[in-house]
């Protein structure tokens, strides 16, 4: 740590250098906010853990110049466009290596259309042990000497002006005191929420997931080059008869060298899952007794479905797993963590720069807590839905192995009822699209209360199965993506908002009135407010609505305006322009920046 042994003052102390904390560090640096990050581990995660990066996360990485580095290492869409369910990977019995179902996934295959239409960024896949070094490099490059691994925060206290934290350098054993205006608790739920006395509401840790991370050449047996995840439902019974496997790269599809195999272990089952036994367990489950397996790690994980009752106590914010923890289904844990960091970073910058009132910081909880509740519920529900799939196969908990096997025999039988069973299986398995085609859950979340000015309209209907997304410019929603042209360049509406904390006002060709108002307001409010004109007949500095998509999406007239926040969510809109609308923009901006509430001590 720079000035390691000495007391240090920084505007923001980030505790935790996982996906949330490292992303926060990058965002804060891009926003020009000085900060210190401390991470207790010596290195980034050695466990693959979370791996799926949804479109919203990739949009955020694009905004902050990290998307290309992630895409360079991550799974091409072509190698993650299908999820398979099978009885086993190999084996030569009549019920071995049989397909139960296949589903297009993550914006690949038949799901490609809406995913490609709605975002400039495809979703992708990069396990944490490969992602975190990329994030760390970006964070360190932007804030040299301020991203301190092998440093632990041992405790903290706060007063009305700031937070005082004790940080120990684990290499030297020396402890120093860090004084910060704000603390971002991205500690994965290890201690900060407890220290604050914050209750976590929900279910927790009732079952164990064992994850075996190993290398093996499975190119002859894997479920196909398009498949990222295979879920296994074994007819054999036994303690581990339902498990999942994920390709972990560094090459993808059939060429993946690394794999993660996850299975549940009920507390009542005594099974040797030591690293020594794990290789044999993998060979046995895959039905490949001679497979050459190198086990890297065996980890145990107790999925929870919990949300902190509050995300902010005084000057301390909880983000990522510190604020909410969910089962892995739908891959929302890491994505939500990164999106929390993105939501809070620009608000901290606006308050620290004096542009916003500290009341703006209250909107972190009012915006992110409902999203966290929804994602935690969703993850739990889609996780439990695997039980519905198993029931659809005729499998009931505790049923004798002979009954299970008889069900599988009947499923594959060349009989009319066998055909009916297969048709039913297909219908039931399609419900799992809530996990693998959760497009609306991923990009359609929105904020009802927070740093926005509602316009009295109702949100569009939401698909209860989480797939169909309706893009809108209604305040609180993520800005819809449309391709625009600027000279030879093709840009997304998302690219109009930079990474430095400015607001953007999108209007049509007659932008002069908006430009004058924006300039005056930007000076008054001390925020950057750029006016962008988009039309089908643009001037030299304007954007061409390349495919007419923006006209269809903008939800306002040509002379109206959509004001976008630094995090690409809509803050305010007006259907039409004119002097009154221009006057309303001023109060809208002030309300968004928290100036309608009088508080002190920012
Ligand atoms: C074994 C396992 C498997 C998982 N699989 C999936 C999955 O498949 N899909 C999914 O979406 N999610 C999964 N998750 C959850 C996912 O990994 C988390 O949602 C994600 O890592 C959250 O990121 P985070 O930065 O908030 O927390 P973390 O990644 O937990 O990072 C918190 C960091 O804070 C550090 N820290 C803690 N206390 C201190 C302190 N006092 N001082 C300094 N540093 C501190 C920790 O060392 C840690 O590095 C899994 C989790 C585990 C444990």
Boltz pocket constraint, residues with backbone or C-beta under 6 A from the ligand:
constraints:
  - pocket:
      binder: B
      contacts: [[A, 15], [A, 16], [A, 17], [A, 18], [A, 19], [A, 20], [A, 21], [A, 38], [A, 39], [A, 40], [A, 41], [A, 47], [A, 49], [A, 50], [A, 51], [A, 52], [A, 128], [A, 151], [A, 152], [A, 153], [A, 154], [A, 186], [A, 187], [A, 188], [A, 189], [A, 190], [A, 191], [A, 211], [A, 299], [A, 300], [A, 301], [A, 319], [A, 320], [A, 321], [A, 322], [A, 324], [A, 326], [A, 327], [A, 328], [A, 329], [A, 330], [A, 331], [A, 332], [A, 333], [A, 334], [A, 335], [A, 337]]
      max_distance: 6.0
